[in-house]
Amino acid sequence: DVKRLLAILNRLVDGGNSMIIIEHNLHVIKSADWVIDMGPEGGQGGGRVVATGTPEEVAKNPNSVTGEYLKKLLK
């Protein structure tokens, strides 16, 4: 359940902890303070930083496939 996961992660952050999460779920990504989008594809076609920033900044980056999907969710 994503809501439960986010609640637990937010409690950890509120307690002064830093979190590094590797995730594909857009609801988790949109809740992040900072996103590092790797790509542009998976496997051999990936491994490069495509975009970095807040979810809103990544959504504005034309090189980010993740950003295209985030745009729809952040509206």
KAMOSUL-V606936 format. One record per run of one state. SS is the DSSP state (h for helix, s for strand, l for the rest). FROM is the first residue (numbers start at 1). TO is the last residue. If there is no record, write none. Layout:
SS,FROM,TO
SS,FROM,TO
This chain:
l,1,1
h,2,14
l,15,25
h,26,30
l,31,34
s,35,39
l,40,42
h,43,45
l,46,47
s,48,53
l,54,54
h,55,60
l,61,64
h,65,74
l,75,75
